[in-house]
Amino acid sequence: MASGGRTVRDLRRANRTAVLQRLYFDGPMSRFALGPATGLSSGSVSNVVAELVADGLVEEAGSVDSAGGRPRILLRIAPDSGYLIGVDVGETRIRIELFDLSLAELARVERPLEAGGPRRTDRYDVNVVVAHLRDGITEVLAGAAIAPELLLGVGIGVPGIVAGTPAGGAVVHGQTVGWDAVPLEKLLRETVQLPESVPYFIDNGAKTLGQAEMWFGAGRGARDAVVVLFGSGVGACVVTDEVSPGRGLEWGHLTVRVKGRRCRCGALGCLEAYAGAEALLDRWAEAGGRPPAGADEETALTAMLAAAYPPPDEDGTPAAAEPDATALAVLEETAEYLGAGFSDLINLFQPERILVGGWAGLQLGARFLDLVRAHATSYALSYPASLVTVSLGTLGPDAVTVGAAILPLADFFARGGHPSPAEPEETAPAWHRTLRERTAT
């Protein structure tokens, strides 16, 4: 036993985790630089690096001159030492992406979610979604010629609340999409042709968006942030010292108007009933606007924005067309509802940053966000409002899939690059055995 009740195995795993994380975020780095960066002794660094190189997880990446001595060898995570799949089960489409360990995209598949019946929730038929996932996962692996045994895991962002169960794994409660206790992990294990050792990580889509922005986007360096997912509906992820790596919030179902509009969840007066893209377009039509007939939500929102904020002419001169007063009024009212919702986030969590992502948030952009920011400041308490910045996320429409892929990546780091917390090599998952065999040859 080591000190504090930790075993030697625990300490070795923690040391491997420290080295892997520093190489991932700050690499390439030399062994000499890894010491102060990780707090480990030079001997510990040498031992850990030797293990990771032997495992095929770390490789040399050139050298750098040192002061008066031999050049120092730089080290980095080997990108092809493992692969990750990230999935965004969105509200208009499913996006599936395959990444190497550096999160470089190797292949992608997109499947639109078409309305299959009279109700809007019909497009989220569980069997259809599972079939898309089955075919899409097979397609991205085949397209990049990657053996399924080399997968570290499949991360999936979904709408709704995700609960873990001992028997069936992740179960999704997606009230707005008609999912009532859907055993998604169990269905995937029965349907998708992957080795049993490949883990699934299923979580709320707003949380996976938050993971991505905090690791690689506009949230880097912040201790306290809220990341807002603005799509057909709205959701949020809060990240604080107390709630790390983040927690998905059903923020869209905060009541903003007593006995107000009926929300997709069935309740009255939810923020999502006023501020989600689906509700925004409905309100535009109800006010006399003309969304394009038969268009999907993304196309219709583009048309609404063009009507409210006519783009300049090709020569850069201001647009000759007058703004559509109806579209502009609905958008301005929506900005106030969102601002009021932001003020609740500011008062409750007092974040350093609020970041806005999701396809609708990215479409609405900085111009619309200025108005939201002004309303948020006016509704929030003055002190926390003075400390927060409100801005767009920087990772674009792929942020949810990147964040979903981070779920197995974070687990990989937490295990120090081992197959599992305490599995011997002979019973390790196929990924680890395949990698060791490939490294040996």
C-alpha positions in Angstrom: 0.0 0.0 0.0 1.1 3.5 -0.7 0.3 6.5 1.6 -3.3 7.5 2.2 -4.7 4.1 1.5 -3.8 4.3 -2.2 -2.1 1.3 -3.8 1.0 1.3 -5.9 -1.3 0.5 -8.9 -3.3 3.6 -8.1 -0.2 5.8 -8.0 1.1 4.4 -11.3 -2.2 5.0 -12.9 -2.3 8.6 -11.6 1.2 9.2 -12.9 0.3 7.9 -16.3 -2.8 10.1 -16.3 -0.8 13.2 -15.4 1.7 12.5 -18.2 -0.9 11.7 -20.8 -2.9 14.8 -20.0 0.1 17.2 -20.2 1.2 15.7 -23.5 -2.3 15.9 -24.8 -2.9 19.6 -23.9 0.6 21.0 -24.0 2.6 18.6 -26.2 4.9 17.9 -27.8 7.1 18.1 -24.7 10.4 16.7 -23.6 10.9 14.5 -20.6 12.7 17.4 -18.9 9.7 19.7 -19.3 7.2 17.0 -18.2 8.7 17.0 -14.7 7.7 20.5 -13.5 4.5 20.3 -15.6 3.3 17.2 -13.8 5.0 17.6 -10.4 6.7 14.2 -10.9 10.3 13.4 -10.3 12.6 12.8 -13.3 12.8 9.1 -12.4 9.0 8.8 -12.3 8.7 10.6 -15.6 11.2 8.3 -17.3 9.5 5.2 -16.0 6.0 6.4 -17.0 7.2 7.5 -20.5 8.9 4.2 -21.0 5.7 2.3 -20.2 3.6 4.6 -22.5 6.1 4.2 -25.4 6.1 0.4 -24.9 2.3 0.5 -24.9 2.3 2.4 -28.2 0.5 5.4 -26.6 3.3 7.9 -26.8 5.8 8.4 -29.6 8.8 10.7 -30.4 8.0 13.9 -32.3 11.4 15.4 -33.2 13.8 17.2 -30.9 14.6 20.7 -29.5 18.0 22.2 -28.7 18.9 22.4 -25.0 21.2 24.9 -23.3 24.7 23.4 -23.6 23.7 19.8 -23.9 22.3 17.2 -26.3 19.0 18.0 -28.0 16.0 17.0 -26.0 13.6 14.5 -27.6 10.0 15.7 -27.8 7.2 13.3 -27.1 3.5 13.4 -28.1 0.4 11.2 -27.9 0.4 8.8 -30.8 -2.7 9.8 -32.8 -3.3 6.3 -34.2 -3.0 4.6 -30.8 -6.8 4.6 -30.4 -10.0 5.9 -32.0 -13.2 7.5 -30.8 -16.7 7.9 -32.2 -18.8 11.0 -31.3 -22.5 11.1 -32.1 -24.9 14.0 -32.0 -28.5 12.9 -31.8 -29.8 16.3 -32.7 -33.3 17.5 -33.2 -33.0 17.9 -37.0 -30.3 15.3 -37.8 -27.9 12.7 -36.5 -24.2 13.4 -37.0 -21.7 10.6 -36.5 -17.9 11.3 -36.6 -14.8 9.1 -36.2 -11.7 10.7 -34.6 -8.2 9.6 -34.0 -6.8 10.2 -30.5 -5.8 13.8 -31.4 -9.5 14.4 -32.3 -8.7 14.8 -35.9 -11.8 13.9 -37.9 -11.3 10.8 -40.1 -14.8 10.2 -41.3 -18.4 11.5 -40.9 -22.0 10.5 -41.7 -25.1 12.7 -41.4 -28.7 11.5 -41.4 -31.6 13.9 -41.5 -34.5 13.2 -39.1 -37.5 13.3 -41.3 -41.1 13.7 -39.9 -42.7 10.3 -40.1 -46.2 11.1 -38.9 -48.6 13.8 -37.8 -46.7 14.6 -34.6 -43.4 16.4 -34.5 -42.0 13.7 -32.1 -42.6 11.1 -34.8 -39.2 12.0 -36.3 -37.5 10.6 -33.2 -38.8 7.1 -33.5 -36.4 5.1 -31.4 -36.1 2.3 -33.9 -35.2 4.7 -36.7 -32.6 6.5 -34.5 -31.0 3.2 -33.5 -30.9 2.1 -37.2 -29.2 5.3 -38.2 -26.6 4.8 -35.4 -26.0 1.2 -36.4 -25.5 2.0 -40.1 -23.5 5.2 -39.4 -21.1 3.7 -37.0 -20.4 0.8 -39.5 -20.0 3.3 -42.3 -17.5 5.6 -40.6 -15.3 2.6 -39.5 -15.4 1.1 -43.0 -14.7 4.5 -44.6 -11.5 5.0 -42.6 -10.6 1.3 -42.6 -10.4 1.2 -38.8 -10.8 -2.1 -37.0 -13.6 -1.9 -34.4 -11.3 -3.5 -31.8 -9.2 -0.2 -31.8 -12.2 1.9 -30.6 -11.7 3.4 -27.2 -15.5 4.0 -27.0 -18.5 5.6 -28.5 -19.8 8.9 -27.0 -23.4 10.0 -27.7 -25.1 13.3 -27.0 -28.9 13.1 -26.8 -31.8 15.4 -26.0 -33.1 14.8 -22.5 -32.1 13.5 -19.1 -29.8 10.4 -19.0 -30.0 8.0 -16.1 -27.7 5.1 -15.5 -29.1 1.7 -14.6 -27.2 -1.4 -13.3 -28.7 -3.8 -15.8 -29.3 -1.9 -19.0 -26.8 1.0 -18.8 -27.9 4.4 -19.9 -31.6 5.1 -20.1 -32.9 8.4 -21.8 -35.8 10.4 -20.5 -36.4 12.8 -23.5 -39.8 14.2 -22.8 -39.7 16.8 -25.6 -38.9 14.1 -28.2 -41.3 11.5 -26.9 -38.7 9.2 -25.3 -40.0 7.7 -22.1 -37.2 5.7 -20.3 -35.6 4.6 -23.6 -32.9 1.9 -22.8 -30.6 3.4 -25.5 -27.4 1.6 -24.4 -29.1 -1.8 -24.3 -30.7 -1.2 -27.7 -27.3 -0.2 -29.2 -25.5 -3.3 -27.7 -28.2 -5.5 -29.2 -28.0 -3.8 -32.6 -24.6 -2.3 -33.4 -21.9 -4.8 -34.4 -19.1 -3.8 -32.1 -17.0 -5.9 -29.7 -18.5 -6.2 -26.3 -15.5 -4.5 -24.8 -16.2 -1.2 -26.6 -17.9 1.1 -24.0 -20.8 3.5 -24.7 -20.9 6.9 -23.0 -24.3 8.5 -23.3 -25.1 12.0 -22.0 -27.1 15.1 -22.5 -26.2 17.0 -25.7 -25.8 20.3 -23.9 -23.3 18.7 -21.6 -21.3 17.3 -24.5 -21.3 20.7 -26.1 -20.1 22.2 -22.7 -17.3 19.6 -22.6 -16.0 20.5 -26.0 -16.1 24.3 -25.4 -14.4 23.9 -22.0 -11.6 21.6 -23.4 -10.9 23.2 -26.8 -13.2 26.2 -27.3 -14.2 29.5 -25.8 -14.3 28.1 -22.3 -10.7 27.2 -22.0 -9.2 28.8 -18.9 -12.5 29.6 -17.2 -13.2 28.1 -13.8 -17.0 28.8 -13.9 -19.0 28.8 -17.1 -22.4 28.0 -18.5 -22.6 26.7 -22.1 -26.0 27.2 -23.8 -27.2 24.9 -26.5 -29.6 26.8 -28.7 -31.3 24.6 -31.3 -34.9 23.5 -31.9 -35.1 23.8 -28.1 -32.7 25.2 -25.6 -30.5 23.6 -22.9 -27.4 24.4 -20.9 -24.4 22.9 -19.1 -23.0 24.4 -16.0 -19.3 23.9 -15.1 -18.0 25.1 -11.7 -15.4 23.9 -9.2 -18.3 22.1 -7.4 -19.8 20.7 -10.6 -17.0 19.3 -12.8 -16.7 18.2 -15.6 -20.2 19.7 -15.9 -23.9 19.0 -15.5 -26.6 19.3 -18.1 -29.5 21.6 -17.1 -33.0 21.4 -18.4 -32.8 25.2 -18.6 -35.3 25.4 -21.5 -38.0 24.2 -19.1 -37.6 27.0 -16.7 -41.0 28.8 -16.4 -40.8 32.3 -17.8 -44.5 33.1 -18.1 -47.2 31.7 -15.8 -50.0 30.1 -18.0 -48.0 31.0 -21.1 -47.6 29.1 -24.4 -47.6 25.3 -24.2 -44.2 23.8 -24.5 -43.2 20.6 -26.3 -42.8 19.0 -22.9 -46.5 19.6 -22.2 -46.1 22.4 -19.5 -47.1 26.0 -19.9 -44.8 29.0 -20.1 -41.4 27.3 -20.5 -38.5 29.3 -21.9 -38.3 26.8 -24.8 -41.8 27.7 -25.8 -40.6 31.2 -26.6 -36.9 30.9 -27.3 -36.3 27.6 -29.1 -35.9 27.8 -32.8 -39.0 25.6 -33.3 -41.2 28.0 -31.2 -39.6 31.1 -32.7 -40.6 30.0 -36.2 -44.1 29.1 -35.0 -44.5 32.5 -33.4 -43.3 34.2 -36.6 -46.0 32.3 -38.6 -48.7 33.1 -36.0 -47.8 36.8 -36.2 -48.3 36.8 -40.0 -44.8 35.9 -41.2 -44.2 33.6 -44.1 -41.7 30.8 -43.4 -40.6 29.0 -46.6 -43.2 26.3 -47.3 -41.8 22.8 -46.7 -38.4 24.0 -45.5 -36.6 22.4 -42.6 -36.0 24.5 -39.4 -32.5 25.5 -40.3 -33.5 26.8 -43.7 -36.6 28.6 -42.3 -34.5 30.3 -39.6 -32.1 31.5 -42.2 -35.0 33.0 -44.1 -36.3 34.7 -41.0 -33.0 36.3 -40.2 -32.6 37.5 -43.8 -36.1 39.0 -43.6 -35.3 40.8 -40.2 -31.8 41.8 -41.1 -31.6 42.2 -44.9 -28.0 41.4 -46.0 -26.0 44.2 -47.7 -25.9 44.3 -51.5 -23.1 42.6 -53.4 -21.1 45.8 -53.6 -21.2 46.1 -49.8 -23.8 49.0 -49.7 -26.6 48.7 -47.2 -29.5 46.6 -48.3 -32.2 48.4 -50.2 -34.9 46.2 -48.8 -36.6 47.3 -45.6 -36.5 44.9 -42.6 -39.5 42.7 -42.2 -41.2 44.3 -39.2 -42.9 41.1 -38.1 -39.8 38.9 -38.2 -37.8 41.7 -36.4 -40.4 42.1 -33.6 -40.5 38.3 -33.0 -36.7 38.1 -32.8 -36.5 41.1 -30.5 -39.1 39.6 -28.2 -37.2 36.3 -28.3 -34.0 38.1 -27.4 -35.7 39.5 -24.3 -36.9 36.0 -23.2 -33.4 34.6 -23.7 -31.9 37.5 -21.8 -34.3 36.9 -18.9 -33.2 33.2 -19.0 -29.6 34.2 -19.0 -30.2 36.4 -16.0 -31.4 33.4 -14.1 -28.1 31.6 -15.0 -26.1 34.6 -13.9 -27.9 34.9 -10.6 -27.9 31.2 -9.8 -24.4 30.2 -10.8 -22.4 33.6 -11.1 -20.3 32.3 -14.0 -17.3 34.0 -15.5 -18.6 33.2 -19.0 -21.8 32.3 -20.8 -21.1 30.7 -24.1 -23.8 30.1 -26.8 -23.6 27.2 -29.3 -26.0 25.0 -31.2 -27.0 25.4 -34.8 -29.6 28.1 -34.1 -27.3 30.0 -31.7 -24.6 30.0 -34.4 -27.0 31.2 -37.0 -28.3 34.0 -34.9 -24.8 35.1 -34.3 -23.1 38.1 -32.6 -25.6 40.7 -33.8 -28.6 39.0 -32.1 -26.4 38.2 -29.1 -25.7 41.9 -28.4 -29.4 42.3 -27.7 -29.6 39.2 -25.5 -26.6 40.4 -23.5 -28.3 43.8 -22.9 -31.5 42.2 -21.6 -29.5 39.7 -19.5 -27.6 42.6 -17.8 -30.8 44.5 -17.2 -32.6 41.6 -15.5 -29.7 40.1 -13.5 -28.2 41.3 -10.2 -25.7 44.0 -11.0 -22.6 42.5 -9.3 -22.6 39.1 -10.9 -23.7 40.7 -14.2 -20.7 42.9 -14.1 -18.4 39.9 -13.9 -19.8 37.7 -16.7 -19.0 37.8 -20.4 -21.5 36.5 -22.9 -20.2 35.3 -26.3 -20.6 32.7 -29.0 -18.8 29.3 -28.8 -16.0 28.8 -31.2 -16.2 25.2 -32.2 -19.0 25.5 -34.7 -21.7 22.9 -35.6 -19.5 19.9 -34.8 -19.1 20.9 -31.1 -21.6 18.3 -29.8 -19.9 15.4 -31.6 -16.5 16.6 -30.4 -17.8 16.8 -26.9 -19.4 13.3 -27.2 -16.0 11.9 -28.3 -14.4 13.6 -25.3 -16.5 11.3 -23.0 -14.5 8.1 -23.9 -11.3 10.2 -24.2 -11.7 11.5 -20.6 -12.3 8.0 -19.4 -9.2 6.8 -21.2 -7.1 9.5 -19.4 -8.7 8.7 -16.0 -7.5 5.1 -16.4 -4.0 6.2 -17.3 -4.4 4.6 -20.7 -5.1 1.2 -19.2 -7.8 -1.1 -20.5 -9.7 -0.7 -17.2 -8.9 0.3 -13.6 -7.7 -3.2 -12.7 -7.7 -5.6 -15.6 -4.7 -7.8 -16.2 -3.3 -7.9 -19.7 -4.6 -11.3 -20.5 -8.2 -10.2 -19.9 -7.8 -6.7 -21.4 -10.2 -5.5 -24.1 -9.4 -6.3 -27.7 -8.3 -2.6 -28.2 -5.3 -2.9 -25.8 -4.2 -6.4 -27.1 -4.4 -5.2 -30.7 -2.4 -2.1 -30.0 0.3 -4.0 -28.2 0.5 -6.5 -31.0 0.7 -3.8 -33.6 3.4 -1.9 -31.5 5.5 -5.1 -31.1 5.6 -5.6 -34.9 
